[in-house]
Amino acid sequence: MTAEASALDDGIPHILVVDDDTRLRKLLQKFLRENGFRVTLAQNAADAKTRLGGLQFDVIILDVMMPGQSGLELTEELRGRSEVPILLLSALSETESRIT
C-alpha cells in the first residue's frame, strides 16, 4: 500500500468530482468538505481516469457534458471495472434531456 493510499484509509468518505467547469468543481468541493467528505477534483474524463488509477473512491460525481469523453461515456467505461456509485450532473433542464 502506498503512503498516499494508507493516509486516506481513515474512514472519511472520498468523493471524486469530475467537471470541466472550474467554478462548479470548486463549489462542490467546498460544500462536500464542509460536510465531512474528502474530495478529489478532476477537470475531464482523462484526468479522472488518472486519479482513479491511484486512489479509492466511495462515490464519483460526473458532469454529463464534458469536452472529449462525456460523463455518460466515462460511466459506461467505469461500469466495466467498478461498482462505485456514480452521480451524474447536468445543466440541461429539458424533459428530453433526462437520463432514465
Buried (B, 14 or more C-beta within 10 A) or exposed (E): EEEEEEEBEEEEEBBBBBBBBEEBBEEBBEEBEEEEBBBBBBBBBEBBBEBBEEBEBEBBBBBBBBEEBBBBBBBEEBEEEEEBEBEBBBEEEEEEEEEE
